[in-house]
Amino acid sequence: MPRSSPLTKFAPLGSIAVVQLLVILFVPSTAPADNAGSFGANPGGAVGAPGVPAPGASSRVGGPAAPGGGGGGPAVGVSPGAGPGSSGPTKAQASDTTHCVGGRQYDPAIDYYAPPCLPGAPGLAYPSSAGATWQGVTAKTIEIVHYVPAGNAELDSINKVQGLNYNKTQAEVLNKGFENFINQKYQLYGRKVRIDTVQGTCSTVPPDLQCLIPEMDKIVTDYHPYAVVFSTTVCSACFAELNRLKVVTTGGYGFSDAFHDANAPYSYDPSMSSTRVELQFADWWCHQMTSQQASGRKAIFAGKANPAQDFTNQPRVLGVIAANDPDNEKTVKEVLYPALKKGCGETVKHDYFFAQDVNTAAQQTQAAMARMNTTSNPATSLLCLCDPSAPQFFYNAAQNNNYWPEAIFAANETMDFDSNGQGYTDNNGAPTLACPRPTQGCTYDGAVGLGSADPQVAAEKQAGYKIYKLGSGNAALPPGVGAPILDILWVNYNLLASLISNNGPVLTPARMQAAAPNLGSRGGGTTGHGLRRFSPGDWCWTQDVRVAYFNKHKTSPYNGKPGTYVSIEGRRFDLGQFPTLTQPPAPPVNGRT
């Protein structure tokens, strides 16, 4: 639906002069003014929730009311009383950079992705501050809501083992530490972020849209947030609804570039978009894995527990397993498959799109195996474009069907965390969900593929852990909270805080997105860290991948337990950088000791 301009009224001339002065001083020159010509330049409009009417859509023309306001959309202007007589920071204060370390806003030893240095000591008072520039933004605060999904007993037990489970009470403690750190270290132009934690009541596995969409609306009505953090790999419709209501979002892993563009300037993801990870996979597959074009490659990373079906001496036949979220399935069919066909003549004839419903996992995994392990020309190599939990069910079904294909991953949803990979094999010889009969070996024993995340390190070396400790005064973690969830939450808060700082005091989503590329790039290549950058039309922060294999015998630096992803090929790769190899330099299953 078209988005209206927020500039529906003119402020007094003196107030406008203050805003213009602040813009000149603090706002990147590439940011457009928020007027009818720039705000709402959004081809296609917001992507709505399929089959779910948006409550009040016909009457909510200007969006929800700003805090303390009447209605008619986001407020624009300056704080009451701000004008030529308002005092700002002194010239020396405004240019101060003594807080910066190595050109970053704070020591990059705390977080490698600390944003670029900005002048002006963090927390410095800006009496005028540009005022209430958008819903959730006042002269003093920026409202952020962290939405905690309702629990699911079976998935919660899996997530707990992987260090990914948390509840509202735990999140409130973590969020206070993150909030304190942001307010102490980021340039917020006289404002402070406030993070409110909201407990969800609706099923997300599978997504209950008839419940979730009204719940998104209620968050906006009750909190008037500038931004919402919702860490999930499901429910693109939830994010589209928040974006329709002019709320910035992050945390929705694995959505496409088309989705983010359609919901601009509100939609972000700290990880890699599904579009990019699938293009990366097609590029890698065609240069190092395909058996097409007379390459002579065989499926050497497959298991050999079924002598009657030994794939290790057969040409590769690719099968794809992915979630059936509409955005996800469309991207697989319209991005991945054409890229494989164009790159090396690869045609995918085996695929299965699963519903994110743990209650039907048994039936779905059997249906998936029937699609993959066909009587003639079965898939030798299974690409799982999956969230961290789904692989356990599919690898369980593969072993129970005595089917031993190559386990291939292209991870942008944390499958490539050691803490998750350890759940896809046996537990020191004991059975697990993913490996019910470890005496045969496990499907994931020969896994190889692409990971977008940085390699996991010990908890005390992870950015999320260090930042929580600093922001909380070195408080202990809430009981039951694993280090991975701190990193997952922190990268979303860092994304928002970095974008807000980079925007300048006149904070609006359109200005923030236009200025986002000015953050520059960080990492990639041989740095040991992922490449992060924003560019027009690409609002997912992570850009490159590492090639890795999983070794269940090698000790992980994350937790000292067996099972870690081993990076190979010497560097990370952006699109178009993969070398052509006979095979990736990973050992076969029996060579991983």
N, C-alpha and C positions, 0 to 999 in steps of 0.2 A: 504494500500500500504506500502511496506517496507520503513523504515526511514533510511537515510544515516547517517553515523557518521559525527559529526562536525569537527573531528580532521583530516582534509585533508591536513594540512600543519604543518611543525614543526617550532616553534619559535626559535630564537637564544638561545644558551645554557644559557647565563646569565639571560634572561627573564624567562626561564623555572625555574631557581633556585628561582627567586622571587616568582613565582606562587606556587612552592612547599613549600616554607617557609610559605606563607600565608595559604596554605591548612593545614599545621601542626598546625598553631596557631589558626585558626578560623573555620575550617570546621569540622563538626561532623565526627567521624571516620567511621561511617557506610555508608557514601556517596560514591558510586562508581565513578571511573574516567569515563569521557564521551568518551568512545571509542567504536569501532564497536561491542565489546562483551557485553557492558552494555547498552549503549544508543540504543533504538530501540528494546529492549527485550519486545515485545508487542504482545502477542498472538492474532491473528485475525486481527491486524492492525486497523487503524481508521475506524470508521463507517461513511460512506459517506451519502450524501443527496440522498434519493431514487428518481430515475428518473431524476435527475438534473446533467448534466455533469459539472465537475469542470473546470472552465475556466483555460486553460493553464496547465492542470494537467500533460500532457505528457512531457512538456518541463521544468516544474518547479521542477527539481530534487532535488536541494539543498535548496528549500524554498526561500523566498523573500530576497532581499539584506538587509544587515544591514545599518543603517543610515550612509550616507557618503561613503559607500562602493560600490564595483562594483556588485557583484552578487555571486551566487554559495553557498549561505547559510549563517548561523549564523557565526559571527566572533568569534574566540577563541584566547586568548592570553592576553597580558597586554597592558597598554597604551603606546603610542609612547614615547620613552625616559625613560620608567621605567626600572630599572635594579638594579644591586647591589648597585649603588650609591644613589638610592632613599631613602629618609628618611621617616620613619613611626612614629607612636606614640611612646612615651617613654614607658618604662616598667610600670611605675606608671600609666600613662594614659590608657594603654591597659588593665590594671587590675582593673581600677576604677569601683566600684559598688555603689557609693554614690547616684546615681539617683534611685536606686531600692527601692521598698517598699514591705515588706513582701515576699521577694523572687520573686516578679514580676517586670517587666520592668518599670512599673509606678503603682501608687496607684490603687489597685483593687477596691477601692470604686468608681473610675471613671468607670471602666469596669471590672466586675468580671473575664472576660476572657483576661485580660492583659497578654501578653506572659511571660514566665519565664525570670528572670533576666539574662542579658548577660553583661559581663565586657566590659568596654570601654564606655565613655560618649557619648550619642547620638549626632550626628553632628560632632564628632571628625574627623579631616582631616586624610585621609589615602592616601597620594600622589600617590602611585602606584595603590591601590584599586583592582588590578587584571584586570582592564581595561574593554574592550568590550568583554564580555564573551558569549553574545547571542544577537540575534536581540532585539532591544529596550533597551539594556544595554550598557552604556558607563562608563568611569571612573567616571563620575559625576552624571548621571541620570539613572532612571529606568522608562521607558514609560509605562503608563497604560491608556487604553482607556475605558471610560464609554459610552456605546451605549444606547441611549435613544430611545425607539421604537416610531414609528409614532403613532399619536393619533387615537382613535376611539370614536366618539361623544357619543354613547350610553354607552360604557364601561367606558369612562372617567367620565360620570356623576355618575355612580355607585361607581367608585374608589374614587371620590372626597368625597363622604359621608363617605367612609371607611378610609379616610386619606391616600390613596395609590396613588393618582394622582399627577404627577409632569411633568414639561416640561424642555426643555434644559436650558433655562435661569435660572430657579430655581436650576437645577442640578449643573450648573457651580458655583453658589454661595456655595452650600453645599460641592461640591467637593474641593473647595479651602480651606474650613475649615478643612476637613478631611486630605487633602494633608499636610497642615501646621502641624497638630497634629502628623501625622506619621513621618514627617521629624524632629520634635522636640523630639519625645519620643522613636523611634525605632532605633535599631542598624542597620545601612545600610552601614557601612564600607566605609564612605566617599562619598557615593552617596545620592541623594535625589530622591524621587518619583515625577513624574510629571503626573498629571491626566488631560487628554484632554477629553472633552465632545463632542460626535458626535451625531448629530440628524439623526435618521433613517427616511427613506422616504417610506418604504415598509409596506404593511399590515402584521400585525402579528396575526390578529384575523379575518379570518383564516390566517395561515402562507402562504404567497405568495413566495414559494421557488424560482421561476424563477426570482424574484426580490431580495430576501433576500440573497441568496448564492453569487451572484455577489457583493452585498453590503458588505458582510463579506470580500470578496477578496479585495475590494477597501480600507477598513479600514487598512488591512495589508500593502497594497501597499503605502498608503498615510502616515501612522503613524509608521509602523514597530514596533508595540507594543510588549512588553514582555508579557503583560496580557490584557485581555478584561473582563470587568464587564458588564453583560447583565442580568438585573433582570427580569426574565420571567418564566412562567411555560409552555411555548410552544416552538416549533422549536428545537428539539434535533439535527436536521440536520444543523442548524446554528452553533451550538457549535462544531459539528463534523468537519465542514469545517474549522473553526478557528484552531482546534486541528491538522487537516491535514497539516495546514500551520505552525505548530510548535509554536502556540500561547497558552499560559496558559489561561484558562477560569474559571470563577466562576459566580454564579448568576442564573444558570439554575436549578430551583427547580423541584424535583420530578423525576429525571432520575434514571435509575437503576444502580446497581453495575456493571452489565455486560457492560453498556454503558461507565461508567467511566474507567473500566479496558481496554476496547478496545481502548480508546482514551488516555490512559496513555502515558507519564507522565504529561499530560497537563490539565486534566479535574478534577475539584473540585466542591463541593457544600457545603455551610455552614450548610444547613439543613440536614434532614435525607433522604437517598436514598429511592426510591420507593420499592426497594427490601426489605430493612430493615423494613420500616413501615408496609409492607404487612405481613412479617413474625411476627412482633410484634402483628399485629391485629389477625392473625390466632391463635397465642399463647393465647392472651387474650380471644378471642371468645370461644375457646375450653375449657378454664378454668372457664369462668364466664357467658357465654351467650348462648351457644348452647343448643338446645332442643334434640339433638341426644343422643344416648347411654343411653336412659331412664333417662335423668336428671330431667325430670318433669318441666323444666323451661317454662315459658310463656312470651309472648311479652308485659311485664307490662309497658313499657315506650311509648306505642302507644297512639294516641289520641282516643277519644271516641265520636267524633262529629257525626259519622255515626252509629247509633245503629244497622243497618242491617249488619254491617261489623265490629264488635268489636274484634280487634286482642288481646286485653289484656288478654283474657282467652284462647288463641290459642298457640300451639307450634310455635316457631320461624321458619320462612322460610326466608333465607337471599337472598337479591337482591343486585347487585353491579352496580353502575353508575361511569364511569370513562372516561377520554378523550381518543380519538382514535389516539393520537400521536403513531407512530409505536413502539417506545421503551416502552411507557406506557402500551399499550394494550398487548404487548407480555409478559410483566412482570406480569400483572394480571393473565393471562392465564397459565403462566409457573412457577410462584412462589406462588401467593396467593392460587389459586385453589388446587394445589397439597398439600400445607401446611395444608389447611383446611381438606382435605380428609385424610391425614395422621394423623393429630392431633386428630380428633374427628369424622371422617366419614361424614363430612359435604360436600354436593354436591351443587354447585351453579347452579340453573337452570334458574335464571332470571338475565340477565345483559344487559347493554346498554352502548355502547361506542360512545360518542358524538363528533362531529366535533366542533372545537373551532371557531364557526362562529355565531356571534350574529344575523346575518341577517336571519338565519334559526332556531332561538331559539324556536319559537312557534311550528313549525312542529316537531322539534327534541324532545321537552319535551312531546308532545302528544304521539310520538312514544315510548318514554321511559316509559310512564305510561301504555301504552298498553302491554309492555313487563313485567312490574311489577305486575300490577293489573289484572291478568288473571282471567277468570271465575272460574277455579278450581285451588286450591292451590296457591293463590296469595302470593307475598312476603309480609311478615309482618314487615320486618326490612330492611331499605334501607341504605346501606353503600355508602356514597358519597366520593370517592377518587378524590377530586375536588380542583380547584383553588378557590380563594376567591369570584369570581363573579358567577360562574355557579350554586351554590346551590340556589340562589334566583329564577332562572328560573324554576328549578325542583320542589322546594317547592310550587311555585305559581301553577304549573300544578297539583300537588297532591291535593291541596285544591280545585281547580276548578273542579277536578274529584271526589270530595267527598271521597278521599282516604287518610286514616290516619295511615300510618305505623310508626314504630319507626324510628326516625332520628338518624342514627349512623355515626360517623365520625372517621377517622384515618388520622389526619392532619399532613402533612409535607409541606404545601403550604400556611400557615397562616390562614386557616379556624378557628384555635383555638385562634386567637386574639380576645379580647373582642370587638374591633372596627369593626371586621367583623361579629362576632356572633350577634351583635346588629342589623345588617341589615337583619338577617334571621327571625326575628319576627316582631311584630307590633311596631309602634312608639308611645308609651304611649297611646295605644288604637286606633291610627289612622292607616289606611291601608298603606301597603308597597308593593313593588313588590313581595316579598316572602310570604306575608300574606295579600291577598286582602280583606278578610272578617274577621277581628279580633274578631268579636262577636262570631265566632265559635271556636276561638282559632287559633293557628298557628301550622304548621307541626313541627317546630323546638322547640316547647315548652317542649317536653320531651327528647331533644337530650342528648345523652351520647356517650362516646367513648374515643379515645386516642389523646392526643396532644403532639407534639414534642417540641413546643416553650415554653419558660419560660412564666409564667403568666404575663400579661401586667400590668405595674405599671404606675403611673403618669408620664407625659411627662418629667418633670424635673428630674426624677429618672432613665430614660432610658439612656443606654450607648450612643446611637447615638446622642441624644440631648446634653448630657454633653460634648461629644467629639467635636461636632460642636461648641458649645459655647466656649470651651477652644481654639480650633484651629482658631476661627474667631475673637478672642478678645471680646467675649461676644456680638457679633452682633445678631440682631433680625433674626428670621427665615424669609426666603423669603415669602412674602404674599401668602397665599393659600397652604402652605406646611404643612402637618400633621406629627406629631411625628412618626407614624409607618414607614413612608418611610425612616426616618433617621436611624432607627434601621436596616431596611432591607439593606440599602446601607452600613452602617458601618460594619455589620458583614462580608460582602464580603471584604471590605478593610482590616479589622482586620485579616481575614484569609490570604490574600495575604501578608500583611506586616509581620505577624508572621512567615509565611513560608520563606519569603525572609531573615529575620533576622536569623532564625534558620539555614539557608543554609550556611552562611559564605560568604566571598567576591567573591569566584569563582562561580558566579550565573549562573546556567543552570537549565532547567526544570527537567532533570534526577537526578541531584544532589539534587535539592530541594525536589523531591518526596522521594528519598531514605532516606533523613534525616527527613522527616515529622514526623514519629513516635516518634522521640526524643523530640518533644514538650510535650509529656506525656499526661496525662488525667486531666480533670478539671470538677468538678461538679458531678451531679448524686446523687442517693440515697435520703438522707434527707437534702441535701444542699439547696434545693429550686431552683436549677438551673439545666439545662440539662447537661448530660454527653457529653463532647466533647473530641474526640481523633481521631487520624489517625492510621491506621495499614495497613500492606501490603494487597493490594486488596480491601481496604475500604477507599475511598478518600472523603467520606461525613462526615463532622465534627460531627454532632449530632448523638447520639447513642441510647438514651433511651426516654421514654415517661412517661407522667402522665395520670392517669385515671381521667376523669372529666365529669361533666354534665353542661348543660347551664341553668342558672336561669335568666329569663328575668325580674324578679322583684327585684333582688338584685343589689345594686349599684356597678358599676365597679370602682376599684381604679384608672383605667386609665383616665377616663374623668368625673367621678361623675354622669354618666347617668345610667339608669336601663339597666341591662344586663351584666352578667359576667360568665365566666367559673369557676366552683367550683371544686377544686382538691379534690379527695377522695382517700382513701386507704393508706394515711400516708406517701407516698414516691413515687419516680419515679422508673421505672422498666426497666432493661435491658432484653435482650432476655433470656427466661427460668426462669424468676423470679416471674411470676404472681402466686398468690395463687389461689387455687380452692375455689370458693364461690358459694353459692346458686344463688345469683344475685349480681351485683355490688351495693354497698351501696349508691345508688342515689334514691331520692324520685320519685314517679310517677308524672305525669303532675300536678295533682291537689294538690300535696304536696309541690310544689315549690313556696313559697310565700316570 
